[in-house]
Amino acid sequence: NSTEDLEPLISAFFGKMVKAGPTAIAEIKQVLKTGNEMSGFVHCFNRDECREGMAAFLEKRPAAWTKT
């Protein structure tokens, strides 16, 4: 695999990521910096944003993210 092979994969990943909730994106960035996945996971699941994301998924609709 070359760098050129990675470009479409990276673009697809970030295309999906920008649809995520604002808190989740912030936590992803923090986990990438610290490597502490458990803390990020717990923080995300203790938020209203998580409930909205799960409800949207189950109801097969786009999530209505709010800025916190």
N, C-alpha and C positions, 0 to 999 in steps of 0.2 A: 504494500500500500504506500502510495506517495502522498505528499501534502495535498496535491490536487484532488485525490480521492476523498480527503477529509472535508474539504470545503462544503460540498452539498450536505454532508451529515451535520456539520456544525451549524450551517444555516437553518436546517430543519429543526435542530434542537432549540436554537434561540428563537425561532419562529413560534414554537410551542411555549417556550418559557415566558415570552412577553404576554401571553394570555393568562398567566398565573396571577394569583392575588399579590398585591403589593408587599404584604408581610412575608409571604412565601418567598418571593424574589429576594427580599432583604436577607432572609434566613439562609437561602442558598448561597448567597455571596459570603455570609459569615462562615458557613460550614466550609466553603472552599478555602477561606483564609486560615481557619483554625483546625479543621479536620474533626471537630466535635459534632458528629452527626446526631447523637442522641439529644443533645441540648436543642438543636434546631428542630428536630422532630417534635419534642415535647412542647417547645414554644409555639410552633405552628398549630398543634392540636388543641391548645388551650385558648384559641381565639375564635371570635365570631366569624372571621373570614373562613375558617375551616368548615364551620357548619354551613355557610353559604355555598362553599365549593362542593361539599358532599350533596347538599340538597339539589344544586344545579345539575350535578352529575346524575343523580337518581331520577330527576325530572326531565332529563335529556334537554336542557336548555343552557344557554350561556350564563355564566355567573355574573351577578351584579356586584362588582367589587366597589367598596367605598374606601376612601382614603382615611387612614387613622392617624 
